């Protein structure tokens, strides 16, 4: 055993977030950490990493255990390069490098220093440090970060920094790695590479993720629920089966508690009545004691919080009638997507493309793209990061004035088509260095009347400083859509926001909460075409399932980008490969 964790209480003001967290971690064990948005997964990691000490309980690591964690915030980085930042996870590299670089200048004939220098050379070679910089650069390339090794870390985007954090963990000498949502912002190839590394890495790993492909490769899953932790042996598929069984037992236990509460209430009334009717002091005292015992037990049972229950859709369909009835009664509240359907919608073409070629500067990102998308159909844009998926989406959106969603630069400028550069091997120009998407050839069209809803991973800065309820109001008004206080309250409730959440600035919302705000924005105008960019990132498992269920019933058209294999299987549709597979 490498770690033993017990958290008896973790609170934020009057709110008790954790009260019964208890689990251990074995050497080399890969553990997925799941739970509804807001249950305290990132807080748990802060406790395990030692950055949050405001809790009751203890975290015991085996002596000598090195723990590393992916950082969520990065301050005072100065001119530190990406390579330097990654190497900070290898203090031995820094120590040995210092000896190798400085000792020859000063050691002379000092045998002690010569011996230390020789030992350092041997250790440096044994650890593979002569190749470490090349290895790191290869890993950065694998995660679609070519050429960033010598860039200042502070110049990277938020998504790029998350990928660098993963590379840093990969090249650390940790015994235990705490990794938070590692596959967000990864394309499908990079994710496969991450999963391969995670599965074979020697270090133990705790991974916060709702990426089901990742969860299907872990040894164990720990679910945070109702302030407690529940451990499930095996991967995601095993978790679903165990959760269905244990949830059935828990619901039965809770139903027994409810029945006991009813009985105790009746007993209290009976003891009161008998006490009032009796004339014997001894008898009165006896009924008084019985009443007090019943009241005490009743108070204890009533103080218990109602558990939250969730069983995946497929497992729920296979429950026996008794358990199914209990589940309908006790299942946890989930988001309610206001996704309207119109069976009268026609099957006319919404998006059409013939031999489309787009890019920036003198070089196209892709060419030969053909699209024929009709209402009721789904189309997946598949390709590596940088292949041009987002460029194609922006080109489409520029052709409509009816798009809704927190999308920056919906209508980028365009340059007139011209012949591609004859320069062999010319590298694509980064979008940040180009002011316009250039159409190199082909035809791309969009029904000008179609209403579009767009889901992006990042919330528009327009809303950052606004309380959530005001952000919803502004988003509707900016799009000239009707909105009222009643509708805002209804939306907050439908997407599991509390009254307090409504007064919280958008910038301070969790990743899952921001994702639910994005869903509200996407569906604001009853869209006929949905454009989804990694919609499962940050959402918890029940919310992902609700999204998949709603989309399966949707009568409009869907264009989506997703590296979640389960989501892609659920939504289906045709695949448009952009760039090399």
C-alpha positions in Angstrom: 0.0 0.0 0.0 1.3 3.4 -1.0 -1.3 5.6 0.5 -4.1 5.5 3.1 -6.7 8.3 3.0 -9.3 9.2 5.6 -11.3 12.4 5.5 -13.9 12.7 8.2 -14.9 16.3 7.4 -14.2 18.9 4.7 -16.5 22.0 4.8 -16.9 25.2 3.0 -18.6 27.5 5.4 -21.8 25.7 6.6 -21.7 23.3 3.7 -20.2 19.9 4.6 -18.7 18.6 1.3 -17.0 15.4 2.6 -17.6 13.4 5.8 -16.8 9.7 5.0 -14.0 9.5 2.5 -11.9 6.5 3.1 -9.7 4.5 0.6 -6.2 3.3 0.0 -4.0 3.1 -3.1 -1.7 0.3 -4.0 1.7 0.4 -5.8 1.1 0.9 -9.6 -2.7 0.9 -9.2 -4.6 3.0 -11.7 -7.7 4.5 -10.1 -10.5 6.6 -11.8 -12.2 9.2 -9.6 -15.8 10.0 -10.7 -18.8 11.9 -9.2 -21.4 14.5 -10.0 -20.2 18.0 -10.8 -19.5 19.8 -7.5 -19.0 16.8 -5.2 -15.4 17.7 -4.4 -13.2 15.8 -6.8 -10.7 18.6 -7.3 -10.9 19.5 -3.6 -9.9 15.9 -2.8 -6.9 16.3 -5.1 -5.9 19.5 -3.3 -6.0 17.6 0.0 -3.9 14.7 -1.4 -1.4 17.1 -3.0 -1.0 18.9 0.3 -2.2 22.3 -0.9 -5.4 22.1 1.1 -4.9 21.4 4.8 -8.2 22.6 6.0 -9.9 19.3 6.7 -10.4 16.7 9.5 -8.8 13.3 8.9 -5.4 12.1 7.7 -3.5 11.3 4.6 -0.7 8.8 5.2 1.9 8.1 2.5 4.5 5.4 2.7 7.8 6.8 3.7 9.7 8.2 0.6 6.6 8.4 -1.6 6.8 11.2 -4.2 3.5 12.6 -5.2 3.0 14.8 -8.3 -0.2 16.5 -9.4 -1.3 18.4 -12.6 -1.6 22.1 -11.7 -4.8 24.0 -12.4 -3.3 27.4 -12.0 0.1 28.8 -13.1 1.5 32.0 -11.6 4.8 33.8 -11.8 6.2 31.6 -14.5 8.4 34.4 -16.0 10.5 33.2 -18.9 10.4 29.6 -17.9 10.3 27.5 -21.1 8.0 24.5 -21.6 11.1 22.2 -21.5 12.3 23.8 -18.3 8.9 23.5 -16.7 8.6 19.8 -17.6 12.1 19.1 -16.3 11.1 20.7 -12.9 9.3 17.4 -12.3 12.8 15.7 -12.3 14.8 17.3 -9.5 17.5 14.6 -9.9 18.0 15.8 -13.5 18.6 19.3 -12.3 21.0 18.2 -9.6 23.0 15.9 -11.8 23.1 18.5 -14.7 24.5 21.1 -12.3 27.3 18.7 -11.3 28.1 17.8 -14.9 28.1 21.4 -16.1 30.0 23.1 -13.2 32.4 20.5 -11.7 34.9 20.4 -14.6 35.4 24.1 -14.2 36.5 23.9 -10.5 37.3 20.3 -9.4 40.9 20.2 -10.6 42.7 17.2 -9.0 40.2 17.0 -6.1 39.5 13.3 -6.0 36.3 13.7 -4.0 34.9 16.0 -6.6 36.2 13.9 -9.4 34.5 10.9 -7.8 31.2 12.8 -7.5 31.5 14.0 -11.1 32.1 10.4 -12.3 29.1 9.1 -10.3 27.0 11.9 -11.7 27.9 10.9 -15.2 27.1 7.3 -14.6 23.8 8.1 -12.9 22.8 10.5 -15.7 23.4 7.8 -18.2 21.6 5.1 -16.2 18.5 7.4 -15.9 18.5 8.0 -19.6 18.8 11.8 -19.1 21.0 12.3 -22.2 17.9 11.6 -24.3 15.4 13.2 -22.0 15.0 16.4 -23.8 14.5 14.6 -27.1 11.9 12.3 -25.4 10.0 15.3 -24.0 9.9 17.0 -27.4 8.6 13.8 -29.0 5.9 13.6 -26.4 5.0 17.2 -27.0 4.7 16.5 -30.7 2.5 13.5 -30.0 0.1 15.8 -28.1 0.0 18.2 -31.0 2.5 20.7 -29.4 5.2 20.8 -32.0 7.9 23.4 -31.6 6.8 24.6 -28.2 9.6 23.1 -26.1 11.6 26.3 -26.1 8.7 28.7 -25.9 7.8 30.5 -22.7 5.3 28.4 -20.8 3.2 31.5 -20.0 2.5 32.0 -23.7 0.6 28.8 -24.1 -3.2 28.6 -24.1 -5.1 27.0 -21.3 -5.6 23.8 -23.2 -2.0 23.6 -24.2 -0.9 24.0 -20.6 -3.1 21.1 -19.6 -1.4 18.9 -22.2 2.1 20.0 -20.9 1.0 19.1 -17.4 0.4 15.6 -18.6 3.8 15.4 -20.3 5.3 16.7 -17.0 3.7 13.8 -15.1 4.8 11.3 -17.7 8.5 12.4 -17.2 8.4 12.7 -13.4 9.9 10.3 -10.9 6.6 10.1 -9.0 5.3 7.1 -7.1 1.8 8.5 -7.2 0.4 10.9 -9.9 -2.8 12.9 -9.4 -4.2 13.8 -12.8 -7.2 16.0 -13.3 -9.2 15.6 -16.6 -6.1 14.6 -18.7 -7.8 14.0 -22.0 -9.7 17.3 -22.3 -8.3 19.1 -25.4 -6.6 15.9 -26.7 -7.4 14.5 -30.1 -8.2 10.9 -30.5 -4.7 9.9 -31.4 -3.1 11.7 -28.5 -5.8 10.2 -26.2 -4.9 6.7 -27.3 -1.2 7.5 -26.6 -2.1 8.8 -23.2 -4.2 5.7 -22.4 -1.3 3.4 -23.6 1.1 5.3 -21.3 -1.3 5.3 -18.3 -2.0 1.5 -18.7 1.7 0.6 -18.6 3.2 3.3 -16.3 4.9 2.1 -13.2 3.5 4.8 -11.0 0.2 4.6 -9.2 -2.3 7.0 -10.6 -5.5 8.8 -9.4 -7.3 10.2 -12.4 -10.3 12.5 -12.2 -12.2 11.9 -15.4 -15.6 11.2 -17.0 -13.9 10.0 -20.2 -15.3 6.5 -20.5 -12.5 5.4 -22.7 -10.0 6.2 -20.0 -12.2 4.8 -17.3 -12.3 1.5 -19.1 -8.6 1.1 -18.7 -8.3 1.6 -14.9 -8.0 -1.0 -12.2 -10.6 0.5 -9.9 -13.1 3.3 -9.8 -13.8 5.5 -6.7 -17.1 7.4 -6.8 -17.6 10.4 -4.6 -21.3 10.6 -3.6 -23.2 12.2 -0.8 -20.0 13.2 1.0 -18.7 9.6 1.0 -16.6 7.5 -1.2 -17.5 4.1 -2.8 -14.9 1.9 -4.3 -15.7 -0.4 -7.3 -13.2 -3.0 -8.5 -12.5 -3.1 -12.2 -13.1 -0.7 -15.1 -16.0 1.4 -16.3 -18.0 -1.5 -17.7 -17.6 -3.4 -14.4 -18.5 -0.2 -12.5 -21.9 0.0 -14.3 -22.8 -3.5 -13.4 -21.7 -3.2 -9.7 -23.4 0.2 -9.4 -26.7 -1.2 -10.6 -26.6 -3.9 -8.0 -25.4 -1.7 -5.1 -27.8 1.0 -6.0 -30.7 -1.5 -5.8 -29.6 -2.5 -2.3 -29.1 1.2 -1.2 -32.6 2.1 -2.4 -34.1 -0.8 -0.5 -32.2 0.3 2.6 -33.5 3.8 2.2 -37.0 2.7 1.7 -36.8 0.7 4.9 -35.6 3.9 6.6 -38.6 5.8 5.3 -40.9 3.1 6.5 -39.2 3.1 9.9 -39.7 6.9 10.1 -43.4 6.5 9.5 -43.6 3.8 12.2 -41.7 5.9 14.7 -44.0 8.9 14.2 -46.9 6.7 14.9 -45.2 5.3 18.0 -44.6 8.8 19.3 -48.2 9.7 18.9 -49.3 6.4 20.6 -47.0 6.9 23.6 -48.2 10.4 24.0 -51.8 9.2 24.0 -51.1 6.3 26.4 -49.2 8.7 28.8 -52.1 11.1 28.9 -54.6 8.4 29.6 -52.7 6.7 32.4 -53.1 7.5 36.1 -50.2 5.4 37.3 -47.0 7.4 37.8 -44.9 4.4 37.0 -46.8 3.7 33.8 -46.6 7.4 32.8 -42.8 7.3 33.3 -42.5 4.1 31.3 -44.3 5.6 28.3 -42.3 8.9 28.6 -39.1 6.9 28.3 -40.4 5.0 25.3 -41.4 8.2 23.7 -38.0 9.7 24.3 -36.3 6.7 22.8 -38.5 6.8 19.7 -38.0 10.6 19.3 -34.3 10.2 19.5 -34.2 7.4 16.8 -36.6 9.4 14.7 -34.4 12.5 14.9 -31.4 10.5 13.9 -33.1 9.0 10.9 -34.6 12.3 9.8 -31.2 13.9 9.9 -29.9 11.5 7.3 -29.6 13.1 3.9 -31.5 11.5 1.1 -29.0 9.6 -1.0 -28.7 10.3 -4.7 -29.1 7.3 -7.0 -28.1 7.0 -10.6 -28.1 3.8 -12.8 -27.0 4.0 -16.4 -29.8 3.8 -19.0 -28.9 0.3 -20.2 -28.6 -1.2 -16.8 -31.8 0.5 -15.6 -33.7 -1.1 -18.5 -32.8 -4.5 -17.2 -33.9 -4.0 -13.6 -36.6 -6.2 -12.2 -40.0 -4.4 -11.7 -39.6 -3.9 -8.0 -36.1 -2.2 -8.2 -37.2 -0.3 -11.3 -40.2 1.1 -9.4 -37.8 2.1 -6.5 -35.5 3.8 -9.0 -38.2 5.8 -10.6 -39.1 7.0 -7.0 -35.6 7.7 -5.8 -33.3 8.5 -8.8 -31.2 11.6 -8.6 -32.3 14.7 -10.4 -30.6 15.2 -13.7 -30.3 18.0 -16.2 -33.4 18.5 -18.5 -32.3 19.5 -21.9 -34.8 21.8 -23.6 -34.2 20.2 -27.0 -37.4 20.7 -29.0 -38.3 18.3 -31.8 -40.4 19.0 -34.9 -41.4 15.9 -36.7 -42.7 18.0 -39.6 -39.1 19.1 -40.4 -38.2 18.2 -44.0 -35.2 16.3 -45.1 -33.8 19.1 -47.2 -30.1 19.8 -47.4 -28.8 22.1 -44.7 -25.1 21.9 -45.4 -23.4 21.2 -48.8 -19.8 21.1 -49.7 -18.0 20.1 -52.9 -14.2 19.7 -53.0 -13.8 22.3 -50.3 -10.2 23.5 -49.6 -9.6 26.0 -46.7 -6.5 27.3 -44.9 -4.5 30.4 -43.9 -1.8 32.3 -45.7 -0.4 30.5 -48.7 -1.1 26.9 -47.6 -4.4 25.0 -47.3 -5.1 23.0 -44.2 -7.2 20.5 -46.1 -8.7 19.9 -49.5 -11.2 17.7 -51.3 -13.9 17.9 -48.5 -17.4 16.9 -49.5 -20.5 17.4 -47.3 -24.2 16.5 -47.8 -26.0 17.0 -44.5 -29.8 16.9 -44.1 -32.2 17.3 -41.2 -32.3 14.3 -39.0 -28.7 13.3 -39.9 -25.5 13.4 -37.9 -22.0 14.1 -39.2 -18.8 13.7 -37.3 -15.8 15.9 -38.2 -12.8 13.7 -37.4 -9.2 14.7 -37.5 -6.1 15.5 -35.4 -5.8 18.8 -33.6 -4.8 21.4 -36.1 -6.2 19.4 -39.1 -8.8 22.1 -39.8 -12.0 21.0 -38.0 -12.5 24.3 -36.3 -11.6 26.2 -39.4 -14.3 24.3 -41.4 -16.9 25.0 -38.6 -16.1 28.7 -38.6 -16.4 28.8 -42.4 -19.8 27.2 -42.1 -21.0 29.6 -39.3 -19.9 32.6 -41.3 -22.6 31.8 -43.8 -25.4 32.2 -41.3 -26.8 35.1 -39.2 -28.9 32.7 -37.1 -26.2 31.0 -35.0 -26.6 30.9 -31.3 -24.1 29.9 -28.7 -21.1 31.4 -26.8 -18.9 31.4 -29.9 -16.0 33.8 -30.4 -15.5 35.0 -34.0 -18.5 33.5 -35.6 -17.9 35.3 -38.8 -14.2 35.5 -39.5 -13.0 37.4 -42.6 -12.3 35.6 -45.8 -9.8 36.0 -48.6 -10.7 35.4 -52.2 -9.8 32.0 -53.6 -6.4 31.7 -55.2 -4.1 29.0 -56.2 -2.2 27.1 -53.5 1.4 27.9 -53.0 3.8 25.9 -55.1 6.3 25.8 -52.2 6.8 22.2 -51.4 6.3 21.2 -47.8 5.2 24.7 -46.7 3.9 24.5 -43.2 0.3 25.7 -42.5 0.2 29.2 -41.1 -1.1 29.3 -37.5 -4.5 30.9 -37.1 -3.3 33.4 -34.6 -1.0 34.8 -37.3 -3.6 35.1 -39.9 -6.5 37.5 -40.0 -8.6 35.5 -42.5 -9.6 32.0 -43.5 -8.7 31.6 -47.1 -10.9 29.6 -49.5 -8.6 27.8 -51.9 -11.2 26.0 -53.9 -14.5 24.2 -54.0 -18.0 25.3 -52.9 -19.4 25.4 -49.3 -23.0 26.4 -48.7 -25.4 26.5 -45.7 -29.2 27.0 -45.7 -29.3 30.7 -44.9 -32.6 30.3 -42.9 -31.5 27.5 -40.7 -31.3 28.2 -37.0 -28.0 27.0 -35.5 -27.0 26.2 -32.0 -23.2 26.0 -31.2 -21.6 24.3 -28.3 -18.0 25.4 -27.7 -15.6 24.2 -24.9 -14.7 27.7 -23.8 -17.2 30.3 -22.5 -17.1 33.6 -24.2 -15.3 36.3 -22.1 -18.4 38.4 -22.7 -20.0 36.7 -19.8 -17.1 36.2 -17.4 -17.8 39.0 -15.0 -21.6 38.6 -14.9 -23.6 36.5 -12.4 -24.9 33.4 -14.1 -28.6 34.6 -14.1 -27.5 37.9 -15.7 -25.3 36.1 -18.2 -28.3 34.0 -19.3 -30.4 37.2 -19.6 -27.7 39.0 -21.7 -27.2 36.0 -23.9 -30.9 35.9 -24.8 -31.3 39.6 -25.3 -28.1 39.8 -27.4 -29.8 37.4 -29.8 -33.1 39.2 -29.7 -34.8 36.3 -28.0 -37.5 36.7 -25.3 -36.5 36.1 -21.7 -38.1 36.6 -18.3 -37.2 36.0 -14.7 -39.5 33.0 -14.7 -37.7 31.5 -17.7 -34.3 32.2 -16.1 -35.4 30.4 -12.9 -36.7 27.5 -15.0 -33.4 27.2 -16.9 -31.4 27.3 -13.7 -33.5 24.5 -12.3 -33.5 22.4 -15.5 -29.7 22.5 -15.6 -29.2 21.8 -11.9 -28.1 25.3 -10.8 -29.0 26.4 -7.3 -30.2 29.9 -6.4 -26.7 30.7 -5.1 -25.2 29.5 -8.4 -27.4 32.1 -10.2 -25.6 34.9 -8.3 -22.1 33.5 -8.9 -20.0 35.1 -11.6 -19.5 32.9 -14.6 -15.7 33.0 -14.2 -16.0 31.3 -10.8 -18.2 28.4 -12.0 -16.7 24.9 -12.1 -15.9 23.3 -15.5 -19.1 21.2 -15.3 -21.2 24.3 -14.5 -19.7 26.2 -17.4 -20.5 23.2 -19.7 -24.2 23.3 -18.6 -24.3 27.1 -19.3 -23.0 26.3 -22.8 -25.8 23.9 -23.3 -28.3 26.6 -22.3 -26.8 29.0 -24.7 -26.7 26.4 -27.5 -30.4 25.7 -27.3 -31.6 29.2 -26.8 -33.4 29.6 -30.2 -34.7 26.1 -30.8 -32.0 25.2 -33.4 -32.4 23.1 -36.4 -28.7 22.4 -36.7 -26.4 21.7 -33.7 -22.6 22.2 -33.9 -20.9 20.4 -31.0 -17.2 20.7 -30.1 -16.3 18.1 -27.5 -19.6 18.4 -25.6 -18.8 15.7 -23.1 -15.7 17.5 -21.6 -16.4 18.5 -17.9 -19.8 16.9 -17.8 -20.5 14.2 -15.3 -21.7 10.7 -16.4 -25.4 11.2 -15.8 -25.3 14.5 -17.7 -23.4 12.9 -20.6 -26.1 10.2 -20.7 -28.9 12.8 -20.7 -27.1 14.6 -23.6 -26.8 11.4 -25.6 -30.5 10.5 -24.9 -31.7 14.0 -26.0 -29.6 13.9 -29.2 -30.8 10.5 -30.1 -34.4 11.9 -30.2 -33.5 15.1 -31.9 -35.1 15.7 -35.3 -32.6 18.3 -36.5 -29.2 17.8 -37.9 -25.9 17.5 -35.9 -22.3 18.3 -36.7 -20.0 17.2 -34.0 -16.4 16.8 -32.9 -15.7 14.3 -30.2 -12.9 12.1 -29.1 -15.2 10.2 -26.7 -15.7 6.7 -28.2 -18.9 6.1 -26.3 -20.4 9.4 -27.4 -19.5 8.7 -31.0 -21.1 5.3 -30.9 -24.2 6.7 -29.3 -24.7 9.5 -31.8 -23.5 7.7 -34.9 -23.8 9.3 -38.3 -21.3 9.6 -41.1 -17.7 10.4 -40.5 -15.9 13.2 -42.4 -12.1 12.6 -42.1 -10.2 15.9 -42.3 -6.5 15.4 -42.9 -4.7 12.2 -42.2 -6.3 9.6 -40.0 
